[in-house]
């Protein structure tokens, strides 16, 4: 019978270490396929970091760094920005600081005799990430595809102590072709030709004035972005894809003011939009699944008073052939033109926002 806490910890540590699979170096590298779709880590904002800090439970013990949770929550308005910059840099570079890889491991009892080391696990499900939540998410995806008449195949796999026994090196190498760690990124420059002070952004930002005074050139490293003239996603809108824009004002013809930006995330591969000749989704309705370069030639009028975005993200243009003022529309109902930010219902053309970028 073992009663000493340190000896108990050593026994559990010895058992946990034996569970992990030893890598087989003879297998060599896993073949890469550069044509695979790109997955990206997105949606990290300073506001989200602050909200997470404010939700920390102050009655918990400190981690390996020795910083008490109460300190983190009380100083959330002070440390949110430096933490946001650190997290963003980690995502952008795909590197994790060594200190972040140290954790206090607490054995979790699963079932059977509590005196058997094999009945404990060094980790468990994250909160709100249980079997139940995974099943609900899976059920929602299956229901969506069946409702839309899509075929669906399901393969069931079950691994004993799955995460512990999977060779981590092989897992990481097999995931590398998807470029999972390649974060979406846009860089704003105060001067033309990518000169002057710059700011890198990898997610939505409601007020860019905290980082730059004006914008005269933009470099989109990856992602589909909507830029706004005013803070809080107001004013003129500019749709940018991956590429370089050395003279932003000349390219879009308005001014050098960009005060907020939003990353467009495409959740579905399908596109469907319904446009109406009257407000409140009334009048003549036409459904589209493809780009429309000229609304007047397609259905004899160029005023769209309301619309319903069923699937995908779309861009409305004031003029034909995708020119003029732009308006970003995500999946939802727009009962009047002011709902998408326009002053008049005039729409000369519209197009889909491509999924991959």
N, C-alpha and C positions, 0 to 999 in steps of 0.2 A: 504494500500500500504506500503510494507516494503522497506525502503531505506538504512537502516544501514547494512553494510557488515557483521558484526558479527552476527546480528540477522538473516540475510539471510543464513549464514553458519549453524546456529543452527537449522533453519527450515529444510534445506536439510539434515543435519545430523540425525535429528529425523525421517524424512521420510525414509532415507536409512536404518536405524536400524530396522524399522518396516517391511522391505521387507524380511529380513533374516528369515529363518525357525528356530523355536525353536526346539532343539533336544528333541526327545521322549526317555527318559531314560528307559521306560518300554520295549522297543524293545530288549534290551540286546545286547550282542555282536554278530556280524555277523560271521557265521561259517567259519573257515579257511580251505583252501584246499592246502596242502603243495605240491601237485603234479603239480600245475600250473607252466607254464614256467616262467623263471626268466628274468625280464627286468632290464637293468642296465643303469646308467648314465655314459656316456663315452665321450672321445674325448676332454677333457679339457687340454690345453697346456699353457705353459708360453707365447709362441708366440701369441696364440690366445688372452690371457688377454691383452698383449701389443697392439695388433691390435685394440681391442675393445676400449682401452683407447685413442688411436690415432684418433678414429673416433667420439669421444665425441664432441658434438656441444658446442662451448664455449660461444654462445650467449644465452644459457639457464640459468635459475635461479638455485641456489644451492638447494640441497635436505635438509631433516631435519638435516643432519650432519653439514650443513653450509659450506661445502667445495665447492669452486667454480669450475665448470667444466674446466676452463682454467688451474687451478692448477693440476688437474688430468691428463690432456693431456700433459702439459709441463713436468711433472715428470714421464711420462709413462715408461721410461727406468730405473727409480729408484724403482718405487713401483710395477712393474709387477710381480717380484718374490715373495715378501711377500703376495701380493693379491692372486697369484696363489696357494701358500701354504695354505692360509686361505680358499679359495674356495674348494680346494682339500680335506682338513680336514672336511669341512662341508658336502661334498658329501659322504665321507667315513663313517662318523659317523651318517649321516642322521639327523643332528641337524642344526638349523638356529639360529644365534645370535639374541637376543631380539632386538637390535638396528636395525637389518635389517627388522623387522616387522613394523617399523614406516614409514609412507609415507605421503606426502602432497597429499591429495585427491582433485582433481579438477572435479567438476560436468560437465558432458558432455551433452549438449542439443541434444535430439534425434529428436523429432517432436512435433507438436501441439503448444499449447500456452506456451510461455516462462515464464508465471507467475504461472504455475502449477508445483509443486515440482516433481510430478509423471512423468514428461516428461524429467527428467534428470537421468543420470546414473553416478555412482561413478567411472566408468572405461570404457574403450573401447577396441577394438582390438589392439594388438601390431602392430607396423609397419611391413609391409610385411607378416602379418598373418590375412588378411581380409577374407571375404566370398569368394572373387574371388580366392585367393591363395589356400584356402581349397578345392574349387571346382576343380581347376586344378590338385591338388594332388590326389583327389578322382578319377578324370577322368583318370589320368595316371595309377592308380592301377587297375581300372576296365578294361582298354584297355589291360594292360599287361596280366591279367588272361584270358580274352577272346581270345587274340591272341595265348595263349598257351593251348587252349581247356579246361580250367578249369571251373567248375561250380561256380556260384556266386549268392548269395542272398543278397538283400539290404533291410534294415529296416530303415524307415524314422521316426525321432522323432523331435518334436519341443517343447521347453519349454519357457514359458514366463519368462523373467528375469532369465534365467537358472542358471547362476552361483550364483546369489544372493539367490535363493530360495532352492538350493540343500543343505541339511543338511551336513555341512562340516565334522563333526565327522564320520557320516555314510559313506561319500565318501572316507575318508582316510582309514577307517577300511576295506572297500570293496576292496581297492587297495592294502592293505598290503599283501595279499597272493601272489602277484606277486613279492614281494621283490623289488619294484621299486627303492628303495634308496640304494640297495646293489651295490656299485660301483665295477667295475673290478679293481683288484689290483695285483701287483707283487712286491715282496720285494727282493732286491739284498743285499748280504752280502759279505764283503771283505774277510772273513775267512771261512773255511770249517765248516760244521755242524751248520750253522746259527749263527756264532759268529762274533765279530768285528763290525766295523761300518756298518750300513745298510741304505738303501734308499728305501722308498715306492714310487711306481709309479702307476698311474691310467690311463695313456693315452700315446700316442706316445711321444717319446723323441729322438731327433736327436743327442744329445750329452750327454751321461751319465757321462762323465769325470768331469762334473761340480759338481757331487754329490759323486761319488766313484772312487777310483784309479784303482781297479781291482775287479774281481768277482770270488769267489770260491764256493758259494752256493746260491741257489735261492729257494724261496718259492712262489708258485703261489696260491694266495688265491682264485682267480676267473678269468675267461677269457682264451682265446686262444691267445698266444703271439708268435711273431717272434723276436728273439734277433739277433743282428748283431755284427760282430767282430770289425767293424770300425764305425766311426761317419757317419751320413747321410745315414744310412741303406745300408752300403757297407760291403763286405767281407763275411766270413763264416756266415751261417744262422742257427739258432737253433729254432726248433718248440717246444714250451712248452705248456702243458695243465695244468689244476688244479692238484696240487700235490707238493711234496717236493723233492728237488734235493740237498742233503747234500754235495755232492762232484761234482761240476759242471764239472771240468776238466776231471775227471775219467769217468763221464757219457757220455760226448760227444767226448773225446779223442783229443781235439785240444789244447787250452790254456785257460788262465784265463782272457782273454781280451773280455769284452763286452762293446761296446761304444754307442750303440743305440738300441732302441726297438720299436716295433709297435704292437698295439692291433688289432687283427683281428675281424672285425665286419661282421657277416653273415646277409645279407639282405634278402635272399630268402631261402626257405626250400628245393628247388630242386637243383640238381647237374647235370652238363653236360659239357663234355670236348671233343674237337676234336683234335686229334693228327695227324701229317703229317710226311711223310717220306722224305720230302724235305723242303727247306727254303721257306719263303714267302707264306706259307699255300698251297703248291703244293705237288704233288705226291700222294701216297696212303693215304687215310684218314680213320680213325676209330673213332667212337664216343663211349664214355663211360659215364655211369651214376653211376658206382660203383667203389670201390677201385680195384686197380690192383697190386697184390703182386709180379708179375713177368712178365715184358713186353716181355721178350724173348719167354716164353711159350705161351703168348697170341697171338702174331702176328709175331713170327719168326724173329724179329729184336729188338734191344734194343737202337737204336739211334733215338731220336725224334728231328727233325730239326726245327720244328715250331709247334705251337698249338694255339687253340682258346678256351679260357675259356668262355663258354656261360653262365653258372650259377654256383654260389657257389664259395668257395675258395678251392684251392688244394695245395698239397705239392708234389713236385718231389723229389725222392731219387736217389742217385747215384748208389746204389746197390739194389738187390732184397730184398724182405721181409722188406721194409721200413727201410733200413740201409744206412749208409754213409752220405755224404753231402746232405744237404736239401735246397730246393728252394721253396719259397712261391710264388704262382701265384693267383692273383685276377682276376675278370672278365675283360678281354680285349684280344686283339690279340698280340701274341708273334711270330714275323716273323723269328726269329733266336734264338739260345740258349743263346746268350749274353744278350738278352732282359730280361731273367729271372735270369741273374747273373752267368751263367755257362760258363766255358771255352770250354767245349766239349758237344756234343749233347747226351752223354751217360745218359740214364735214366733207372735204373733197376726196379723201382716200383713207383707208385704214389697213393695217397689217398685223400679222401675228408677231409676237416676240419669240424668237427661236429658243428652244429648250437648252441646247448645249452651247457652251461659250468658253 
